[in-house]
Amino acid sequence: MTKLKYILVGFLLSLFVVLGSGCTWMDIVGSWLMQEPEVQEPPAASIPTQPAANPIDPAWQPPPCDGDGLPLPDFVDVVAKVKPAVVAIQTEVGAGSGWIIEEDGIIVTNNHVVSGAKEIAILLDDGRTFPSQEVRTDPLTDLAVVTIGVQDLPAADIGDSSKLRLGEPVAVIGNALGEGISMTGGWVSQIEVTLPVSAGQTLDDLIRTDAAINPGNSGGPLVNMAGEVIGITSVKIAQVGVEGFGYAISINTAKDVIDQLIVRGYVLRTYLGVRLSDVNPIVAFFNNLSVDKGAMVTFVSPDSPADEAGLKEGDVIVGLDDEGIANGRELIEGIHSRQIGQEVKIVYWRGNTEYTAYATLVESPPPY
């Protein structure tokens, strides 16, 4: 049910994410009052066919993305150009989309499309179906790369999302509702959007469009009138009274993650070595905490920078260097914005006493 959070993002985002079915309103609210969901750093990878640290192609060179393609006359020509590079993805728990970035069988999609899947089938535009061979994911950015064992595929052109302007026409192409590849058109409604999608996960540099996005579109391309991929469809707000709020991860933000997944097998980030839970006034009351906001440590990885700095389960981190920390997401974002080898000052509460510790950030361990 995790995949549903990318379709049902709405007013409940600021409070909780429903990860299962069959819960009553009181069940959900009661669990939230007692404890916020954990934030894991780094996020766990989905189940790959090989250890996720293995590169797909260490010598891979990303395609050019200058965004200088000439506009096509209309959406008919855009679809004719892009559709051969769009794939339908089917797993044992749902359907999604993807697009071919490399003619040798490298496909880009969303993490939530393939996360946890043990069987992934890729349906090409020409009707052929292939099982996935390798899967590399980055849950934090909701991006994934999948490979299939086939050559000479039609690869999509990549554009430059920094050149997008409000009101520019765009098309969403993908496996909507799992019924095959289809297209919807619309306009760029907003750019550089930041949207929290779950506890500890915020997607940045999103493109908002009013083109219709439905379940199954996730992972497919958002393209401009030159038939260039300028975004990867990821999130839709589904709420009564809200229409035309669909979001795509901008290609300029996604391309570095995609490159690392192909060349390294995982995304290299700074690492502190903690799992966290958000603190709010209600959580503070029920857990008898001295502060009513911050990031509570729920697990410290042995021999990690956090462990060496003396952090323990139950500590509430409220400061990173000179920045206040109100929740787990802010701490994770702060850690990831710093450099490997950089020393950081961590201000935290343990019981009724405030402490300061120093940790030297290291390279994130490869996911397995």
C-alpha positions in Angstrom: 0.0 0.0 0.0 3.0 2.3 0.2 2.5 3.2 -3.5 -0.8 4.8 -2.7 0.8 7.7 -0.8 2.0 9.1 -4.1 -1.6 9.3 -5.4 -3.4 10.2 -2.2 -1.3 13.1 -1.0 -3.6 15.7 0.5 -4.4 17.5 3.7 -3.4 14.5 5.8 0.2 14.9 4.7 0.9 17.3 7.5 -0.2 14.8 10.1 0.5 11.2 9.0 0.8 8.8 6.1 -1.5 5.8 6.0 0.6 2.7 5.1 -2.1 0.1 5.4 -5.8 -0.5 5.0 -8.5 -1.4 7.5 -7.7 1.3 10.0 -10.4 3.3 11.6 -10.1 7.1 12.1 -9.4 6.5 15.8 -6.8 3.8 15.0 -4.9 6.2 12.8 -5.2 9.3 15.1 -4.4 7.3 18.2 -1.1 5.9 16.8 -0.1 9.3 15.5 -0.7 10.9 18.9 1.7 8.4 20.6 4.5 8.3 18.1 5.5 9.9 14.8 6.7 7.6 12.0 10.4 6.8 11.9 12.8 8.6 9.5 15.6 6.3 8.3 18.9 7.7 7.3 19.8 6.5 4.7 16.6 5.0 3.4 16.5 1.3 2.8 16.8 0.2 -0.8 14.1 -1.9 -2.5 14.8 -5.5 -3.2 17.2 -5.8 -6.2 18.2 -8.8 -8.3 21.8 -8.2 -7.2 23.3 -6.2 -4.3 22.3 -2.6 -5.0 25.9 -1.4 -4.6 26.9 -3.0 -7.9 27.0 -0.5 -10.8 24.9 -1.2 -13.8 27.5 0.4 -16.2 30.5 2.2 -14.7 31.4 3.6 -18.1 28.0 5.0 -18.9 27.8 8.5 -20.3 24.6 10.4 -19.8 22.9 11.7 -23.0 23.0 15.4 -23.8 20.2 17.4 -22.2 20.6 20.9 -23.7 16.9 21.3 -24.3 17.6 22.9 -27.7 15.1 20.7 -29.7 12.8 22.4 -32.1 9.1 22.6 -31.1 6.9 20.1 -32.9 3.7 21.3 -34.5 1.3 19.7 -32.0 0.7 17.0 -29.4 0.2 14.4 -32.1 3.8 14.8 -33.2 5.0 14.9 -29.7 3.4 11.6 -28.8 4.6 10.0 -32.1 8.1 11.0 -31.1 8.1 10.0 -27.5 5.7 7.0 -27.2 8.1 4.4 -28.6 10.4 5.1 -25.7 7.7 4.8 -23.0 7.2 1.5 -21.3 4.5 0.0 -19.1 5.7 -1.6 -15.9 3.8 -4.4 -14.1 4.6 -5.8 -10.7 2.7 -8.3 -8.5 1.2 -5.3 -6.6 0.5 -2.8 -9.3 1.2 -1.0 -12.5 3.4 1.9 -13.4 5.4 3.6 -16.2 8.9 4.2 -17.3 11.0 5.5 -20.2 14.1 4.3 -22.0 17.1 6.5 -21.4 19.6 4.2 -23.0 19.1 2.1 -26.1 20.8 -0.9 -24.4 17.9 -1.5 -22.1 18.2 1.1 -19.3 14.9 2.4 -18.1 14.0 5.2 -15.6 11.0 5.0 -13.3 9.9 5.9 -9.8 11.1 4.0 -6.7 7.6 3.5 -5.5 6.7 1.7 -8.8 9.2 -1.1 -8.2 9.9 -0.9 -4.5 9.8 -4.3 -2.9 8.7 -6.0 -6.1 10.0 -9.5 -6.6 8.8 -9.7 -10.2 8.9 -6.8 -12.6 7.6 -7.1 -16.2 8.5 -4.4 -18.8 6.1 -4.0 -21.7 7.6 -2.2 -24.7 5.7 -0.1 -27.1 6.2 -2.7 -29.9 4.3 -5.3 -27.8 7.3 -7.3 -26.5 7.5 -8.0 -22.8 10.8 -8.6 -20.8 11.5 -9.4 -17.2 13.7 -6.9 -15.3 17.4 -7.9 -14.9 18.7 -5.2 -12.5 17.0 -2.8 -10.2 18.7 0.2 -8.6 16.6 2.6 -6.4 16.9 5.8 -4.4 13.9 6.0 -2.1 14.8 9.5 -0.9 14.2 11.0 -4.3 11.6 8.4 -5.5 13.8 7.5 -8.5 14.8 4.1 -9.8 16.6 2.5 -12.8 15.6 -0.9 -14.2 17.4 -2.8 -17.0 16.2 -5.4 -19.5 18.2 -7.7 -21.7 17.5 -6.2 -25.1 19.5 -3.9 -27.4 18.7 -1.1 -30.0 15.7 0.3 -28.2 14.4 3.8 -29.0 15.7 6.1 -26.3 13.9 9.4 -25.3 15.5 12.8 -25.7 16.2 14.7 -22.6 15.5 18.4 -22.2 16.5 21.2 -19.8 13.9 21.8 -17.1 15.5 25.0 -16.1 14.1 26.5 -19.4 10.5 25.8 -18.5 8.1 28.7 -18.2 4.7 29.0 -16.6 2.0 28.3 -19.1 4.2 26.2 -21.4 2.3 23.2 -22.8 3.4 19.7 -21.7 2.3 16.2 -22.1 2.1 13.3 -19.7 2.7 9.9 -21.3 2.3 6.6 -19.4 0.5 3.5 -18.4 -2.5 5.3 -16.9 -4.7 2.9 -14.8 -2.6 0.0 -16.1 -4.6 0.1 -19.4 -1.7 0.7 -21.8 0.2 3.8 -22.9 -1.9 6.9 -23.2 -1.4 10.7 -23.2 -2.9 13.7 -21.5 -2.0 17.3 -22.2 -1.8 20.4 -20.1 0.4 23.3 -19.1 3.1 24.0 -16.6 1.3 25.5 -13.6 4.2 26.0 -11.2 7.9 25.3 -11.1 10.5 24.7 -8.3 7.8 23.2 -6.0 8.8 21.5 -2.7 6.2 19.0 -1.4 6.4 16.7 1.6 5.1 13.2 0.7 5.7 11.3 3.9 7.5 11.5 7.2 11.1 12.2 6.5 10.6 12.5 2.7 10.3 15.8 0.8 10.5 16.0 -3.0 12.2 19.2 -4.2 12.3 21.0 -7.6 9.0 19.6 -8.7 7.1 20.7 -11.8 3.3 21.1 -11.3 1.0 20.5 -14.2 -2.7 20.4 -14.7 -2.3 17.5 -17.2 -4.4 14.6 -15.9 -2.2 12.2 -13.8 -3.7 8.8 -12.8 -2.5 5.7 -11.0 -0.1 3.9 -13.4 1.4 7.2 -14.7 4.0 7.2 -12.0 7.5 6.9 -13.5 6.5 8.0 -17.0 7.8 11.1 -18.7 6.6 14.7 -18.6 7.6 16.1 -22.0 7.8 19.5 -23.7 6.6 20.4 -27.2 10.0 19.4 -28.6 9.3 15.8 -27.4 12.0 16.0 -24.7 11.7 14.6 -21.2 11.7 17.5 -18.7 10.2 15.6 -15.8 9.3 12.2 -14.3 5.7 11.9 -13.2 5.6 11.1 -9.4 2.8 12.7 -7.3 -0.8 13.7 -7.5 -2.9 15.5 -5.0 -6.2 13.7 -4.8 -8.6 15.7 -2.6 -12.2 16.9 -2.9 -12.1 20.4 -4.3 -8.6 20.0 -5.8 -8.2 19.5 -9.5 -5.2 19.6 -11.8 -2.4 19.3 -9.1 0.0 16.7 -10.5 3.7 16.8 -10.0 6.8 15.6 -11.8 10.4 15.5 -10.6 12.4 17.9 -12.8 14.9 16.2 -15.0 17.7 18.5 -14.0 17.3 17.3 -10.4 16.8 13.7 -11.4 19.7 13.3 -13.8 22.4 13.3 -11.1 20.6 10.6 -9.2 20.0 8.6 -12.4 23.7 8.9 -13.3 24.8 7.6 -9.9 22.4 4.7 -9.9 23.8 3.6 -13.2 27.5 4.3 -12.7 27.8 3.5 -8.9 24.6 1.5 -8.2 23.5 3.8 -5.4 23.5 7.5 -4.5 26.4 8.7 -2.5 25.4 11.0 0.4 26.8 12.1 3.7 25.9 9.8 6.6 25.3 10.3 10.4 24.0 6.8 11.2 20.6 7.3 13.0 17.0 6.6 12.6 14.7 9.3 13.8 11.2 10.1 14.9 9.5 13.5 14.8 8.8 15.2 18.2 5.7 17.4 18.6 3.9 18.6 21.7 1.7 15.5 22.0 4.6 13.1 21.5 6.5 15.1 24.1 3.7 14.8 26.5 3.2 11.1 26.2 7.0 10.4 26.3 7.7 12.9 29.1 10.2 14.8 27.0 11.9 18.1 27.9 11.3 19.7 24.5 8.2 19.7 22.2 10.0 19.7 18.9 13.1 18.1 17.4 14.3 14.7 16.0 14.2 11.8 18.5 16.9 9.2 18.0 15.3 5.7 17.8 18.3 3.8 16.6 22.1 4.4 16.4 24.1 2.4 13.9 27.1 0.8 15.6 30.4 2.4 14.8 28.7 5.2 12.9 29.5 8.9 13.4 26.5 9.2 15.6 27.7 6.3 17.8 31.2 7.8 18.0 29.7 11.1 19.0 27.9 9.5 22.0 24.3 9.8 20.7 21.9 7.2 22.2 18.4 6.0 21.6 15.9 8.5 23.2 18.1 11.6 22.6 16.2 14.5 21.0 18.3 16.5 18.5 17.3 20.1 18.4 20.3 21.8 16.6 22.7 21.1 13.8 25.6 23.7 13.8 23.7 27.0 14.1 20.5 25.7 12.7 17.5 24.7 14.7 16.0 21.3 14.1 12.3 20.9 14.4 11.8 17.3 13.0 13.6 14.4 11.5 13.3 15.7 7.9 15.1 18.9 8.7 18.0 17.0 10.3 18.3 14.5 7.4 18.3 17.4 4.9 20.9 19.2 6.9 23.1 16.2 7.0 22.8 15.6 3.2 23.6 19.3 2.5 27.0 18.9 4.1 30.2 17.4 2.8 31.8 14.0 3.5 34.5 14.5 6.2 32.8 17.7 7.5 32.5 18.0 11.3 29.1 19.1 12.6 27.9 20.3 16.0 24.8 18.5 17.3 22.8 19.9 20.1 20.5 17.4 21.8 18.5 16.8 25.0 18.9 13.6 27.1 16.3 13.6 29.9 16.3 17.1 31.4 19.8 18.1 30.3 21.0 19.7 27.0 24.2 18.4 25.6 26.5 19.3 22.6 28.3 16.6 20.6 30.5 16.7 17.5 30.4 14.2 14.7 32.5 13.8 11.5 30.2 12.8 8.6 31.2 9.9 6.4 30.1 8.4 3.1 26.8 6.6 3.2 27.2 2.8 3.2 26.1 1.0 0.1 22.6 -0.5 0.4 22.4 -4.3 0.3 
